[in-house]
Structures are given as C-alpha cells and as structure tokens.
Amino acid sequence: MIRHHNFQHNGVTLRSTLHIPEGPTGTRWPTAVFVHGFTSNRLELPNFVAMSRLLEAHGIASVRFDLSGHGESDGDFFDVTITGEIAETRAVVQAVRTLDFVDPDRIGLVGMSMGGVVAGIVAAEEPGIGALCLWSPAAVAPFEIGSGYLKGRRLAPEIAEKGYVDADGHRMSSALVADIAGLDVYGRSSGYAGPVHILHGDKDDIAPLEYVRRYLDYYDGNAHLEIVEGADHAWGSVPHRTALHQSTLRFLRRHLR
C-alpha cells in the first residue's frame, strides 16, 4: 500500500509518501525513514522509490519525506539550514513512531549524500534508532564549504554580488553556508552505538572516499564501510544501483527484522 501523509513542524507542512507491506490489520512493521540529499527530494537519484518498494516486498515499511524548501514540502530553499533539517528529521521520526502501522521499536534511517550527514547526526541525537544506512554521505561538505568553495566556485564573491549562492538553481543563503561550515559531522555522529552500514562508490567525485573512511575512526567498531567499485555519487548504472539496494535490504532485514 502506498499513501501520502503530511507531517507538521514549526508551522511548516512536510509532505511524505508511506509504503506499507500487505498484512493483517493492526500489524506493526519495522520501518525505514529516508532522508534525501541537498537540493533533492523524496524520489532521490539513487531511487528511494524502488528501494521503498523492495523493502515493502520484504516486510519493511518506509517513509519518504521532503525536507522544507524541497520537493512538495512548504518553505523556501533560501531559508534552509542543516540545523533545521536535523530538527525536521527528528520531528518526523518522532511522529513516525505514532503511526498505526509502525513498530516504534524497529525504526531505521537511510540517508543519501547530505541527507546521510543529517541521518548520521539524527541517529546519534534521537533515541531509539535501530539501524543506520548511509548512501554516499557528503561528509566533505563542511571542509569544502569551510574553505570558501562549492564545487570549485568561490562563495564569498557570489554572496557579495547576489546575496546568495546559485546551487543548481537554488538560492543558497549565507546562513546555510555558515551552518554547513561549522558542522561537526564526525563528532555529532559518533554517539550512535547501533549498527551502521555505509555504502560508497570509489568513483564518487562529489564526496571523496577519504572523508567517508574517516567515519570509521569515530564509530566504536559498530560501522561497516562497503566500497563499490566503479560506482559514482548518484549510483548511475543498473548494476551499481542494484548493488546499493540489495546491500541496503540485507542490512535492514538483519537489524530491523
């Protein structure tokens, strides 16, 4: 079953899609909450939809939501901050626990790119997350943006001229730049003691592998990094995307079922 659901946070509507396995009325299912990447939405390039359908076929429900200023949710991208996205994701997780088809003791997080960074921090700061899966986490972002650049472009002159950075057609504010630059990705993620599965391609030219490996220095032996040969940031081939989905399925079945 697929249905739509609206979450509320600080007066903003966050729109979502729910995938619920078939089963007896009243069944409470293990559930994965998906966090999409920077400027993306709940469809996501590595195909959150296909992943949700795969999980549903194996008895795991899922919730895909649009962060504010993204997709169909309320808000303007200019007002987005990572601090706000962390708060929104925590609010969604708390609300998901109350849904009638969800087992509140079996909730996992799946985050893509910058959504992986957000998911990693939420898992550490929101109690009760049973499993954490990161796809191509963009742990490089605070270091890149903190150096004054985004994808090779200098940020300060563009902000001085326009009042924002043009990020793939989105107005990225100076507040968002400062928020990312000051983010302690590894320190804030390290408190999560549950199982962590990180999937990353060795041809990812957006989020270099060296920054992803660093996660393992901060987790206490509870994280596993799976490097997929030839995969890019968006998992842009059928074999690579299949590997991503199947590995995620195995991980979530093991730790949520």
C-alpha positions as CSV (number, residue, x, y, z in Angstrom):
1,M,0.0,0.0,0.0
2,I,1.2,3.5,-0.9
3,R,-0.3,6.6,0.6
4,H,0.5,10.2,1.3
5,H,0.9,11.8,4.7
6,N,1.6,15.3,5.9
7,F,3.9,16.0,8.9
8,Q,3.9,19.3,10.7
9,H,7.0,21.0,12.2
10,N,7.1,24.6,13.4
11,G,4.1,25.5,11.3
12,V,5.5,24.0,8.1
13,T,4.0,21.1,6.3
14,L,6.4,18.3,5.3
15,R,4.9,16.1,2.7
16,S,5.7,12.4,2.5
17,T,4.9,9.0,0.9
18,L,4.3,5.9,3.0
19,H,4.9,2.4,1.8
20,I,3.2,-0.2,3.9
21,P,3.5,-4.0,3.4
22,E,0.4,-6.2,3.0
23,G,-0.6,-8.0,6.2
24,P,-3.3,-8.4,8.8
25,T,-4.9,-5.2,10.1
26,G,-3.1,-3.8,13.1
27,T,0.3,-5.2,12.1
28,R,3.1,-3.0,13.2
29,W,6.0,-3.2,10.8
30,P,9.7,-2.3,11.0
31,T,10.1,1.0,9.3
32,A,12.8,2.9,7.4
33,V,12.8,6.7,7.2
34,F,14.6,8.1,4.2
35,V,16.4,11.4,4.2
36,H,17.2,12.9,0.8
37,G,20.2,15.0,-0.3
38,F,20.9,18.6,-0.8
39,T,18.5,20.3,-3.3
40,S,16.9,16.8,-4.0
41,N,13.5,15.4,-2.8
42,R,11.9,12.2,-1.7
43,L,12.3,10.5,-5.1
44,E,16.1,10.8,-5.0
45,L,18.5,10.0,-7.7
46,P,19.6,6.5,-6.4
47,N,15.8,5.8,-6.4
48,F,14.3,5.9,-3.0
49,V,11.0,4.8,-4.7
50,A,12.5,1.5,-5.9
51,M,14.2,0.9,-2.5
52,S,10.9,1.5,-0.7
53,R,9.1,-0.9,-2.9
54,L,11.8,-3.5,-2.4
55,L,11.6,-3.1,1.4
56,E,7.8,-3.3,1.3
57,A,8.0,-6.7,-0.6
58,H,10.2,-8.0,2.3
59,G,8.0,-6.8,5.1
60,I,9.6,-3.4,5.9
61,A,7.6,-0.2,5.7
62,S,9.1,3.1,4.8
63,V,8.5,6.8,5.0
64,R,10.0,9.1,2.3
65,F,9.6,12.8,3.1
66,D,10.6,16.1,1.5
67,L,12.6,18.4,3.8
68,S,11.3,22.0,3.9
69,G,12.2,24.1,0.8
70,H,12.5,20.8,-1.2
71,G,10.1,18.8,-3.3
72,E,6.4,19.3,-2.4
73,S,7.0,20.5,1.2
74,D,6.4,24.0,2.3
75,G,9.1,26.6,2.7
76,D,11.7,28.3,0.6
77,F,15.2,26.9,-0.1
78,F,16.7,30.2,0.9
79,D,15.6,29.6,4.5
80,V,17.1,26.1,4.7
81,T,19.8,25.3,7.2
82,I,21.3,21.9,8.2
83,T,20.4,22.7,11.8
84,G,16.8,23.0,10.6
85,E,17.0,19.8,8.6
86,I,18.2,17.9,11.6
87,A,15.3,19.2,13.6
88,E,12.8,18.4,10.9
89,T,14.1,14.8,10.6
90,R,14.0,14.3,14.3
91,A,10.4,15.6,14.3
92,V,9.4,13.3,11.5
93,V,11.0,10.3,13.3
94,Q,9.1,11.1,16.5
95,A,5.8,11.4,14.5
96,V,6.5,8.2,12.6
97,R,6.7,6.3,15.9
98,T,3.0,7.2,16.5
99,L,1.7,5.9,13.1
100,D,-0.6,2.9,13.4
101,F,1.4,0.6,11.1
102,V,4.8,1.3,12.6
103,D,6.7,-0.7,15.3
104,P,8.2,2.2,17.3
105,D,11.0,-0.1,18.5
106,R,12.2,-1.0,15.0
107,I,12.9,2.2,13.1
108,G,15.9,2.7,10.8
109,L,17.3,5.7,8.9
110,V,18.6,5.8,5.3
111,G,20.3,9.0,4.2
112,M,21.7,10.0,0.8
113,S,24.6,12.4,0.4
114,M,23.9,15.4,2.6
115,G,20.9,13.5,3.9
116,G,23.4,10.9,5.0
117,V,25.2,13.5,7.1
118,V,21.8,14.6,8.6
119,A,20.8,11.0,9.2
120,G,24.1,10.2,10.9
121,I,23.6,13.1,13.4
122,V,19.9,12.3,14.0
123,A,20.7,8.7,14.8
124,A,23.1,9.9,17.5
125,E,20.8,12.6,18.9
126,E,17.4,11.0,18.6
127,P,17.0,8.0,20.9
128,G,15.7,4.6,19.6
129,I,17.1,4.4,16.1
130,G,17.6,0.7,15.4
131,A,19.8,0.8,12.3
132,L,21.6,3.5,10.2
133,C,22.4,3.2,6.5
134,L,24.3,6.0,4.7
135,W,24.5,6.3,0.9
136,S,27.4,8.4,-0.4
137,P,27.4,10.6,2.7
138,A,28.7,14.1,1.9
139,A,31.0,14.4,5.0
140,V,33.3,16.5,2.9
141,A,30.8,19.4,2.9
142,P,31.9,21.3,6.0
143,F,35.5,21.1,4.9
144,E,34.8,22.2,1.3
145,I,32.4,25.0,2.2
146,G,34.5,26.0,5.2
147,S,37.4,26.6,2.8
148,G,35.2,29.1,0.9
149,Y,34.3,26.9,-2.1
150,L,31.5,24.9,-3.5
151,K,32.3,22.6,-6.5
152,G,35.3,24.8,-7.3
153,R,33.5,28.1,-7.1
154,R,34.4,30.8,-4.6
155,L,31.4,31.5,-2.4
156,A,32.1,35.0,-0.9
157,P,32.2,37.0,-4.2
158,E,28.9,35.4,-5.3
159,I,27.2,36.1,-2.0
160,A,28.5,39.7,-2.1
161,E,27.2,40.2,-5.6
162,K,23.8,38.4,-5.4
163,G,23.1,37.9,-1.8
164,Y,23.1,34.1,-2.3
165,V,24.9,31.3,-4.0
166,D,23.3,29.7,-7.0
167,A,23.3,26.0,-6.0
168,D,21.9,24.1,-9.0
169,G,19.2,26.6,-9.4
170,H,18.5,27.1,-5.7
171,R,19.3,30.2,-3.7
172,M,21.7,29.1,-1.0
173,S,21.9,31.6,1.8
174,S,24.9,32.8,3.7
175,A,23.2,31.4,6.8
176,L,23.3,27.9,5.2
177,V,26.9,28.4,4.1
178,A,27.9,29.2,7.7
179,D,25.8,26.4,9.2
180,I,27.4,23.8,7.0
181,A,30.9,25.2,7.5
182,G,30.5,24.9,11.3
183,L,29.1,21.4,11.3
184,D,30.9,18.8,13.4
185,V,30.0,15.9,11.2
186,Y,32.0,13.2,12.8
187,G,31.8,14.3,16.4
188,R,28.0,14.7,16.4
189,S,27.6,11.3,14.6
190,S,29.9,9.3,16.8
191,G,27.5,8.9,19.7
192,Y,25.3,6.4,17.8
193,A,26.1,2.9,19.1
194,G,23.7,0.9,16.8
195,P,24.7,-0.8,13.6
196,V,25.9,1.5,10.8
197,H,26.2,0.5,7.1
198,I,28.0,2.9,4.8
199,L,27.8,2.4,1.0
200,H,30.1,4.5,-1.2
201,G,31.4,4.3,-4.7
202,D,35.1,4.6,-5.5
203,K,34.4,6.8,-8.4
204,D,32.4,9.4,-6.4
205,D,33.8,12.8,-7.4
206,I,31.3,14.7,-5.2
207,A,32.1,13.2,-1.9
208,P,35.6,11.9,-1.8
209,L,36.1,8.5,-0.2
210,E,38.8,9.8,2.2
211,Y,36.1,11.8,4.1
212,V,33.8,8.8,4.3
213,R,36.6,6.5,5.6
214,R,37.0,8.9,8.5
215,Y,33.6,7.9,9.9
216,L,35.2,4.6,10.9
217,D,37.6,6.5,13.2
218,Y,34.8,7.9,15.2
219,Y,32.3,5.0,15.5
220,D,33.2,2.4,18.1
221,G,33.5,-0.7,15.9
222,N,29.8,-0.6,15.0
223,A,30.2,0.7,11.5
224,H,31.0,-1.1,8.2
225,L,32.0,0.6,5.0
226,E,31.2,-1.1,1.7
227,I,33.1,0.4,-1.2
228,V,31.5,-0.4,-4.6
229,E,34.0,-0.5,-7.4
230,G,33.1,1.9,-10.3
231,A,30.1,3.5,-8.6
232,D,29.6,7.3,-8.8
233,H,27.9,9.6,-6.3
234,A,24.4,9.0,-7.8
235,W,24.9,5.2,-8.4
236,G,24.2,5.9,-12.0
237,S,24.1,2.5,-13.5
238,V,21.8,-0.5,-13.2
239,P,24.4,-2.9,-11.7
240,H,25.6,-0.3,-9.2
241,R,22.1,0.8,-8.1
242,T,21.1,-2.9,-7.8
243,A,24.1,-3.5,-5.6
244,L,23.2,-0.5,-3.4
245,H,19.6,-1.6,-3.0
246,Q,20.3,-5.2,-2.3
247,S,23.0,-4.4,0.2
248,T,20.7,-2.0,2.0
249,L,17.9,-4.6,2.0
250,R,20.2,-7.2,3.6
251,F,21.3,-4.8,6.2
252,L,17.9,-3.6,7.2
253,R,16.4,-7.1,7.2
254,R,19.2,-8.2,9.5
255,H,18.8,-5.4,12.0
256,L,15.1,-4.4,11.9
257,R,13.5,-7.9,11.4
